Amino acid sequence: MANKEVVVLFGAGSIGQAIVRRVAAGKHLVLADYSLDNANVAAKTLENAGFECSTIKADLGSKEDILAVVAEAVKWGEVKFLINAAGVSPSQAPVSEILRVDMYGTSVLLEEFGNVIAEGGSAIIISSQSGHRLPALPQEQNDALAMSRPEDLLKLDFVQEIDDTLKAYQYSKRCNVLKVAYEATRWGKRGATVNSISPGIIITPLANDELHGPRKDGYLKMIQTSPAGRAGTPDEVGDLAEFLMSSRGRFISGTDILIDGGTTASYWYGDLQYLKATH
């Protein structure tokens, strides 16, 4: 059963599946998701495409669950790749849940898998363009988000003052990027890289719901006015992740890459500046 290279995917949605299709051939794939049904559906699709999978129900915001995923992964062999595509959005959860899952949970995940990642391994954390819409923070806040132990993050004074779901999400995603930079020094000692990717609007089932829901006009305007003039696809995120995790990406670690069709640039300096009033 053991002695395979192992790929772990947290969050078995469209973006995560696009990444593992590019990096998990010939390896054992552990699919961890808050919904075991979602994980099992993804596993069936991937197994029918030739991938070897196991599934486990896991809440990203639970250290106990993360440790259970670590234990499941190391049963099969060395953990070569970790992809975190799990999380909750501002329209899905209250402030406390966003901070617990997206900020605390991702930080625990990086810490715990940093203890077992194999030589030559790599991790990708899916962050968000939303974190780039938060203005620059004071250095002491950057340092606190980067270097605080996961269990201390939610006790930080400025984190406890967050009372808006969008701000909670933005601070969580900024924390993800800073934690990746902090953890890169530790992962490097094991010969592994860790990076984050911040997608813009990517067409997934959730995004399609938004594009056909009550806020569709605002979404469509944002997409059409962006420099790219369109939304992105999970495969485009997958291609970027594949490069970062491959032998060609070994000199890249501790960084975040925006893949948003230029939307963030336009938000700050271009045709999308009108969005600042709503953020």
C-alpha positions as a printed NumPy array, in Angstrom:
array([[  0.   ,   0.   ,   0.   ],
       [  2.814,   2.426,   0.832],
       [  5.887,   3.68 ,  -1.062],
       [  4.038,   5.782,  -3.625],
       [  4.458,   9.478,  -4.13 ],
       [  1.377,  11.144,  -2.673],
       [ -0.609,  14.179,  -3.779],
       [ -3.028,  15.769,  -1.299],
       [ -5.892,  17.963,  -2.485],
       [ -7.941,  19.913,   0.045],
       [-11.155,  21.045,  -1.619],
       [-12.246,  18.796,  -4.489],
       [-13.764,  21.487,  -6.713],
       [-13.029,  22.517, -10.294],
       [ -9.751,  24.368,  -9.687],
       [ -8.298,  21.678,  -7.436],
       [ -9.228,  18.953,  -9.907],
       [ -7.656,  20.894, -12.785],
       [ -4.38 ,  21.045, -10.864],
       [ -4.247,  17.395,  -9.804],
       [ -5.003,  16.212, -13.342],
       [ -1.691,  17.829, -14.277],
       [  0.468,  16.602, -11.389],
       [ -1.004,  13.377,  -9.951],
       [ -0.535,  10.798, -12.723],
       [  1.181,   7.702, -11.355],
       [  0.872,   8.968,  -7.777],
       [ -1.654,   8.289,  -5.034],
       [ -4.162,  11.115,  -4.691],
       [ -5.814,  11.884,  -1.343],
       [ -8.97 ,  13.975,  -1.792],
       [-10.013,  15.823,   1.379],
       [-13.261,  17.782,   1.393],
       [-15.775,  19.123,   3.912],
       [-18.348,  17.068,   2.   ],
       [-17.396,  13.414,   1.655],
       [-19.976,  13.169,  -1.133],
       [-18.123,  15.853,  -3.099],
       [-14.822,  14.047,  -2.546],
       [-16.315,  10.724,  -3.671],
       [-17.841,  12.249,  -6.824],
       [-14.482,  13.813,  -7.699],
       [-12.696,  10.534,  -6.967],
       [-15.009,   8.609,  -9.306],
       [-14.414,  11.122, -12.111],
       [-10.653,  11.015, -11.596],
       [-10.518,   7.226, -11.245],
       [-12.371,   6.933, -14.545],
       [ -9.581,   9.062, -16.026],
       [ -6.857,   6.771, -14.669],
       [ -5.958,   8.322, -11.305],
       [ -5.628,   6.364,  -8.063],
       [ -7.6  ,   8.049,  -5.271],
       [ -8.689,   7.79 ,  -1.688],
       [-11.1  ,  10.161,   0.041],
       [-11.46 ,  11.609,   3.517],
       [-13.964,  14.019,   5.054],
       [-12.113,  16.997,   6.505],
       [-12.904,  20.489,   7.739],
       [-10.049,  22.85 ,   6.799],
       [-10.743,  24.855,   9.959],
       [-10.09 ,  21.85 ,  12.24 ],
       [ -6.533,  20.983,  13.297],
       [ -7.73 ,  17.508,  14.264],
       [ -9.084,  16.941,  10.751],
       [ -5.897,  18.266,   9.141],
       [ -3.804,  15.883,  11.241],
       [ -6.088,  13.038,  10.124],
       [ -5.415,  13.981,   6.481],
       [ -1.667,  14.034,   7.169],
       [ -1.946,  10.545,   8.695],
       [ -3.945,   9.289,   5.698],
       [ -1.427,  10.752,   3.265],
       [  1.735,   9.329,   4.87 ],
       [  0.143,   5.842,   4.923],
       [  0.605,   5.737,   1.156],
       [  4.147,   7.065,   0.943],
       [  5.998,  10.369,   0.708],
       [  3.914,  13.516,   0.337],
       [  5.156,  15.125,  -2.877],
       [  2.47 ,  17.714,  -3.562],
       [ -0.101,  19.6  ,  -1.499],
       [ -2.845,  21.701,  -3.076],
       [ -5.253,  23.714,  -0.954],
       [ -8.309,  24.796,  -2.922],
       [-10.708,  24.732,   0.039],
       [-12.259,  27.688,   1.808],
       [-15.4  ,  29.746,   2.321],
       [-16.352,  33.032,   0.635],
       [-17.864,  36.269,   1.999],
       [-21.331,  35.305,   0.784],
       [-21.16 ,  31.796,   2.271],
       [-20.281,  32.284,   5.932],
       [-20.113,  34.731,   8.862],
       [-16.901,  36.55 ,   9.879],
       [-15.903,  33.992,  12.527],
       [-16.227,  31.059,  10.112],
       [-14.255,  32.791,   7.34 ],
       [-11.423,  33.536,   9.774],
       [-11.522,  30.014,  11.254],
       [-11.391,  28.249,   7.904],
       [ -9.535,  30.556,   5.526],
       [ -7.049,  32.192,   7.916],
       [ -6.497,  29.729,  10.762],
       [ -7.094,  26.504,   8.816],
       [ -4.778,  27.337,   5.929],
       [ -2.062,  28.323,   8.413],
       [ -2.378,  24.999,  10.242],
       [ -2.296,  23.148,   6.922],
       [  0.977,  24.818,   5.92 ],
       [  2.522,  24.133,   9.3  ],
       [  1.55 ,  20.478,   9.543],
       [  2.34 ,  19.487,   5.952],
       [  5.605,  21.408,   6.247],
       [  6.611,  18.735,   8.764],
       [  6.159,  15.852,   6.294],
       [  6.671,  17.272,   2.789],
       [  9.19 ,  15.272,   0.748],
       [ 12.461,  16.461,  -0.754],
       [ 11.613,  18.034,  -4.106],
       [  8.029,  18.551,  -3.005],
       [  5.803,  21.543,  -3.56 ],
       [  2.598,  23.139,  -2.336],
       [  0.099,  25.489,  -3.921],
       [ -2.316,  27.524,  -1.812],
       [ -5.255,  28.952,  -3.752],
       [ -5.734,  32.478,  -2.422],
       [ -7.746,  35.21 ,  -4.192],
       [ -7.506,  38.499,  -6.031],
       [ -9.613,  39.817,  -3.144],
       [ -6.552,  39.836,  -0.897],
       [ -4.931,  42.29 ,  -3.315],
       [ -7.793,  44.744,  -2.849],
       [ -6.856,  45.255,   0.779],
       [ -4.625,  48.34 ,   1.074],
       [ -1.059,  47.924,   2.348],
       [ -0.994,  46.976,   6.027],
       [  1.398,  48.33 ,   8.659],
       [  4.564,  46.252,   8.869],
       [  3.725,  45.073,  12.374],
       [  0.435,  43.654,  11.102],
       [  2.195,  41.936,   8.189],
       [  4.694,  40.423,  10.622],
       [  1.95 ,  39.28 ,  12.984],
       [ -0.033,  37.59 ,  10.202],
       [  3.103,  35.944,   8.818],
       [  4.791,  34.804,  12.003],
       [  2.102,  34.239,  14.631],
       [  1.378,  30.642,  15.513],
       [ -1.881,  29.533,  13.895],
       [ -3.612,  29.288,  17.276],
       [ -2.705,  32.921,  18.024],
       [ -3.87 ,  34.45 ,  14.718],
       [ -7.495,  34.88 ,  15.705],
       [ -6.442,  36.504,  19.005],
       [ -4.669,  39.404,  17.267],
       [ -6.324,  42.703,  18.194],
       [ -6.766,  43.914,  14.618],
       [ -8.188,  40.54 ,  13.566],
       [-10.709,  40.574,  16.407],
       [-11.873,  44.018,  15.24 ],
       [-12.964,  42.661,  11.811],
       [-16.77 ,  42.864,  11.628],
       [-17.428,  42.548,   7.887],
       [-17.376,  39.314,   5.877],
       [-15.554,  40.857,   2.902],
       [-12.846,  42.284,   5.176],
       [-12.557,  38.903,   6.922],
       [-12.03 ,  37.245,   3.547],
       [ -9.526,  39.873,   2.375],
       [ -7.5  ,  39.67 ,   5.586],
       [ -7.581,  35.868,   5.414],
       [ -6.277,  35.847,   1.855],
       [ -3.591,  38.418,   2.708],
       [ -2.626,  36.165,   5.624],
       [ -2.401,  33.164,   3.273],
       [  0.105,  35.016,   1.079],
       [  2.172,  36.153,   4.078],
       [  2.125,  32.667,   5.626],
       [  3.36 ,  31.2  ,   2.347],
       [  6.32 ,  33.609,   2.453],
       [  7.039,  32.707,   6.091],
       [  6.687,  28.953,   5.555],
       [  8.884,  29.007,   2.421],
       [ 11.963,  29.41 ,   4.636],
       [ 11.016,  26.31 ,   6.634],
       [  9.915,  24.263,   3.626],
       [ 13.185,  25.149,   1.902],
       [ 15.11 ,  23.324,   4.621],
       [ 13.298,  20.17 ,   3.459],
       [ 14.074,  20.895,  -0.206],
       [ 10.466,  21.869,  -0.945],
       [  8.756,  24.933,  -2.411],
       [  5.487,  26.596,  -1.441],
       [  3.615,  29.296,  -3.348],
       [  0.16 ,  30.807,  -3.571],
       [ -1.969,  31.612,  -6.585],
       [ -4.577,  34.402,  -6.436],
       [ -7.239,  33.802,  -9.095],
       [ -9.731,  36.382, -10.272],
       [-13.144,  35.328, -11.533],
       [-12.762,  31.739, -12.704],
       [-15.721,  29.929, -14.237],
       [-16.682,  27.203, -11.784],
       [-20.169,  25.965, -10.823],
       [-20.198,  28.53 ,  -7.984],
       [-19.176,  31.387, -10.301],
       [-21.768,  30.291, -12.856],
       [-24.421,  30.53 , -10.138],
       [-23.307,  34.105,  -9.434],
       [-23.356,  34.949, -13.157],
       [-26.977,  33.837, -13.335],
       [-28.028,  35.158,  -9.931],
       [-29.2  ,  38.522,  -8.558],
       [-25.708,  40.067,  -8.734],
       [-25.053,  38.972, -12.325],
       [-25.037,  42.513, -13.777],
       [-22.232,  43.633, -11.471],
       [-20.211,  40.506, -12.194],
       [-20.65 ,  40.783, -15.95 ],
       [-19.657,  44.455, -15.929],
       [-16.529,  43.656, -13.907],
       [-15.573,  40.868, -16.325],
       [-16.296,  42.829, -19.501],
       [-14.448,  45.939, -18.247],
       [-11.349,  44.02 , -17.139],
       [ -8.246,  44.148, -19.38 ],
       [ -8.764,  40.537, -20.491],
       [-12.457,  41.139, -21.161],
       [-13.415,  37.656, -19.991],
       [-13.372,  35.317, -17.019],
       [-10.715,  32.67 , -16.54 ],
       [-10.92 ,  28.876, -16.569],
       [ -9.809,  26.274, -14.041],
       [ -7.416,  24.893, -16.662],
       [ -5.553,  28.212, -16.812],
       [ -5.013,  28.071, -13.062],
       [ -4.007,  24.42 , -13.451],
       [ -1.379,  25.287, -16.052],
       [  0.183,  27.882, -13.745],
       [  0.179,  25.512, -10.78 ],
       [  1.73 ,  22.757, -12.894],
       [  4.613,  25.063, -13.827],
       [  5.219,  26.138, -10.231],
       [  5.228,  22.527,  -9.004],
       [  7.412,  21.217, -11.828],
       [ 11.186,  21.091, -12.192],
       [ 10.939,  24.362, -14.122],
       [  9.529,  26.18 , -11.105],
       [ 12.108,  25.201,  -8.493],
       [ 13.545,  28.719,  -8.195],
       [ 10.137,  30.112,  -7.241],
       [  9.111,  29.829,  -3.596],
       [  7.399,  32.01 ,  -1.03 ],
       [  5.566,  34.115,  -3.589],
       [  2.039,  34.823,  -4.779],
       [  0.986,  35.05 ,  -8.428],
       [ -2.147,  36.871,  -9.546],
       [ -4.065,  35.232, -12.375],
       [ -6.974,  37.594, -12.836],
       [ -6.889,  38.932, -16.393],
       [ -5.561,  42.242, -15.13 ],
       [ -8.598,  42.912, -12.931],
       [ -6.578,  43.961,  -9.881],
       [ -4.506,  46.385, -11.939],
       [ -7.713,  47.888, -13.276],
       [ -9.251,  47.994,  -9.778],
       [ -6.435,  50.217,  -8.539],
       [ -5.596,  52.214, -11.654],
       [ -8.038,  51.562, -14.499],
       [-11.666,  51.215, -15.508],
       [-12.621,  49.187, -12.428],
       [-11.77 ,  51.902,  -9.903],
       [-15.514,  52.363,  -9.318],
       [-15.412,  49.113,  -7.328],
       [-13.364,  50.798,  -4.568],
       [-16.527,  52.511,  -3.369],
       [-18.121,  49.099,  -2.677],
       [-15.032,  47.581,  -1.073]])
